[in-house]
């Protein structure tokens, strides 16, 4: 009987140790998933382009009134230091853009971003600490440009006469380029990219002043 009591006590101790270990494991924080890489694409309202040298271009548009551009440079494969590019009516805001897990989202930090023209009732307060935007369409854009002419043709091929066109202020993602033509994507109001060719003379690069 004495040996049985000792064995029972030993079994109870082992069981308690197992429960404690299991509970500690369940309560332990999950391992942090590594961030992905920043990649070109459409992240909800943010159109993002990256070139091989680490330069970053972005154009944000939401609800028509809140529009701004960002430029910057990668500080690592997953993080870029950025600043807003405006029309001079508001000071530039410095911030950060970082990739989410699996490169399927980005987080944009722009302290005071709600003060950007037209963004007060559109951007949530999270813009100060990190606004998460999910990838809605992959892209291959090396840089972004905006249309500087009143309007210009968007041809299906370099030899196409063309009937579709884009207008002043429209933002385009550059896929490839030659001396006088650019192959670009235009993201329409439904969030779909329309590819075509445009005269290089009719656009300007998005860059910090």
C-alpha positions as CSV (number, residue, x, y, z in Angstrom):
1,X,0.0,0.0,0.0
2,X,2.8,2.3,0.8
3,X,4.4,1.8,-2.6
4,X,1.1,2.3,-4.3
5,X,0.6,5.7,-2.5
6,X,4.1,6.7,-3.6
7,X,3.3,5.7,-7.2
8,X,0.0,7.6,-7.1
9,X,1.8,10.7,-5.8
10,X,4.4,10.4,-8.6
11,X,1.8,10.0,-11.2
12,X,-0.1,13.1,-9.9
13,X,3.1,15.1,-9.9
14,X,3.9,14.1,-13.5
15,X,0.3,14.9,-14.6
16,X,0.4,18.3,-12.9
17,X,3.8,19.0,-14.6
18,X,2.3,18.1,-18.0
19,X,-0.8,20.3,-17.4
20,X,1.4,23.2,-16.4
21,X,3.7,22.8,-19.4
22,X,0.8,22.6,-21.8
23,X,-0.9,25.6,-20.2
24,X,2.4,27.6,-20.5
25,X,2.7,26.6,-24.1
26,X,-0.9,27.6,-24.9
27,X,-0.4,30.9,-23.1
28,X,2.9,31.7,-24.7
29,X,2.8,34.3,-27.5
30,X,2.7,33.0,-31.0
31,X,5.9,33.3,-33.0
32,X,6.0,36.5,-35.0
33,X,5.5,35.9,-38.7
34,X,8.2,37.6,-40.7
35,X,7.2,40.5,-42.8
36,X,7.2,40.0,-46.6
37,X,8.8,42.2,-49.2
38,X,7.4,45.4,-50.5
39,X,6.2,44.7,-54.0
40,X,4.4,46.7,-56.7
41,X,0.6,46.4,-56.8
42,X,-2.7,47.9,-55.9
43,X,-3.3,47.9,-52.1
44,X,-6.9,49.0,-51.8
45,X,-6.6,52.7,-52.5
46,X,-2.8,52.8,-52.8
47,X,-1.1,52.1,-56.2
48,X,2.5,51.3,-55.5
49,X,5.5,51.1,-57.8
50,X,9.2,50.1,-57.1
51,X,12.2,50.1,-59.3
52,X,15.4,48.0,-59.2
53,X,17.3,50.8,-57.4
54,X,15.0,51.0,-54.4
55,X,13.0,54.0,-55.3
56,X,9.3,53.9,-54.3
57,X,6.3,55.7,-55.8
58,X,2.8,55.6,-54.5
59,X,-0.5,57.2,-55.4
60,X,-3.4,57.1,-52.9
61,X,-7.0,57.8,-53.9
62,X,-10.1,57.2,-51.8
63,X,-13.7,58.5,-52.1
64,X,-12.6,61.0,-54.7
65,X,-11.7,63.7,-52.2
66,X,-8.6,62.2,-50.5
67,X,-5.8,61.9,-53.0
68,X,-2.1,62.3,-52.6
69,X,1.2,60.8,-53.8
70,X,4.2,59.5,-51.9
71,X,7.8,59.0,-52.9
72,X,10.7,57.4,-51.0
73,X,13.3,54.8,-50.9
74,X,13.7,51.3,-49.4
75,X,15.6,51.1,-46.1
76,X,15.2,47.3,-46.2
77,X,13.4,44.8,-48.4
78,X,10.3,45.3,-46.3
79,X,10.4,48.9,-45.3
80,X,10.5,52.3,-47.1
81,X,10.9,55.8,-45.7
82,X,8.4,57.9,-47.6
83,X,7.0,61.5,-47.8
84,X,3.9,63.0,-49.4
85,X,4.1,64.9,-52.6
86,X,1.5,67.7,-52.7
87,X,0.6,70.7,-54.8
88,X,2.2,73.1,-52.3
89,X,-1.1,73.7,-50.4
90,X,0.1,71.5,-47.5
91,X,3.5,70.7,-46.1
92,X,5.0,67.3,-46.9
93,X,4.5,64.6,-44.3
94,X,7.2,62.1,-43.6
95,X,6.3,58.5,-42.8
96,X,6.9,54.9,-43.4
97,X,5.6,52.1,-45.6
98,X,6.1,48.5,-44.6
99,X,5.1,45.1,-46.0
100,X,2.8,42.8,-44.1
101,X,3.2,39.0,-43.8
102,X,3.4,37.2,-47.1
103,X,3.6,40.5,-49.0
104,X,-0.2,40.5,-49.3
105,X,-0.7,43.8,-47.4
106,X,1.2,47.0,-46.5
107,X,1.0,49.3,-43.6
108,X,1.2,53.1,-44.2
109,X,2.2,55.5,-41.4
110,X,1.7,59.2,-42.0
111,X,1.6,61.1,-38.7
112,X,-1.0,63.9,-39.2
113,X,-2.2,62.4,-42.5
114,X,-5.8,63.4,-41.7
115,X,-4.7,67.0,-42.3
116,X,-4.0,66.3,-45.9
117,X,-6.5,68.2,-48.2
118,X,-9.7,66.2,-48.5
119,X,-8.6,63.5,-46.2
120,X,-10.0,64.7,-42.8
121,X,-13.2,62.6,-43.1
122,X,-11.7,59.8,-45.1
123,X,-8.5,58.6,-43.5
124,X,-9.0,57.0,-40.1
125,X,-6.8,58.0,-37.1
126,X,-4.8,54.7,-37.7
127,X,-2.9,56.6,-40.4
128,X,-0.8,58.0,-37.6
129,X,0.3,54.6,-36.3
130,X,-0.3,52.3,-39.3
131,X,-3.1,51.9,-41.7
132,X,-3.2,48.4,-43.1
133,X,-4.1,48.0,-46.8
134,X,-4.7,44.6,-48.4
135,X,-3.3,43.7,-51.8
136,X,-6.2,43.7,-54.4
137,X,-4.2,43.4,-57.6
138,X,-0.5,42.5,-58.3
139,X,1.5,44.9,-60.4
140,X,4.8,45.1,-62.3
141,X,5.2,48.8,-62.1
142,X,8.7,50.3,-61.9
143,X,7.4,53.9,-61.4
144,X,4.3,56.0,-61.6
145,X,3.6,58.9,-63.8
146,X,0.7,61.3,-64.2
147,X,-0.9,62.7,-67.3
148,X,0.2,66.2,-67.9
149,X,-1.7,66.8,-71.2
150,X,-5.4,67.6,-71.3
151,X,-5.9,64.1,-72.6
152,X,-3.9,61.6,-74.5
153,X,-4.5,58.3,-76.3
154,X,-4.1,55.0,-74.6
155,X,-3.3,52.6,-77.4
156,X,-3.7,48.8,-77.3
157,X,-0.4,48.5,-79.1
158,X,2.3,50.9,-80.4
159,X,0.8,50.7,-83.9
160,X,-2.8,51.0,-82.8
161,X,-4.6,54.2,-83.9
162,X,-6.4,54.1,-80.5
163,X,-9.8,55.5,-79.4
164,X,-9.5,55.2,-75.6
165,X,-7.8,58.0,-73.7
166,X,-6.7,59.2,-70.3
167,X,-7.0,62.8,-69.0
168,X,-4.9,65.3,-67.1
169,X,-4.1,64.1,-63.6
170,X,-4.7,60.3,-64.2
171,X,-2.0,58.2,-62.6
172,X,-0.4,55.4,-64.6
173,X,1.9,52.6,-63.7
174,X,4.9,52.1,-66.0
175,X,5.5,48.5,-67.2
176,X,8.1,49.2,-69.8
177,X,9.4,52.1,-71.9
178,X,11.1,53.1,-75.1
179,X,12.4,56.4,-76.4
180,X,9.0,58.0,-77.0
181,X,6.4,55.5,-75.8
182,X,5.5,54.0,-72.4
183,X,3.7,50.7,-71.8
184,X,1.4,51.5,-68.8
185,X,-1.5,50.3,-66.7
186,X,-4.4,52.6,-65.9
187,X,-6.5,51.5,-62.9
188,X,-10.1,52.4,-63.7
189,X,-12.9,53.3,-61.2
190,X,-13.7,49.6,-60.8
191,X,-10.1,48.8,-59.6
192,X,-9.1,47.0,-62.8
193,X,-5.9,47.7,-64.6
194,X,-6.2,48.6,-68.3
195,X,-2.9,48.2,-70.2
196,X,-1.9,50.2,-73.2
197,X,0.7,52.5,-74.7
198,X,1.0,56.2,-74.3
199,X,3.2,59.0,-75.6
200,X,6.0,59.7,-73.1
201,X,5.8,63.4,-73.8
202,X,2.3,63.6,-72.4
203,X,3.2,62.4,-68.8
204,X,5.4,63.6,-66.0
205,X,7.0,61.5,-63.2
206,X,5.7,61.6,-59.7
207,X,8.6,62.8,-57.6
208,X,9.4,65.1,-54.7
209,X,9.7,68.8,-55.6
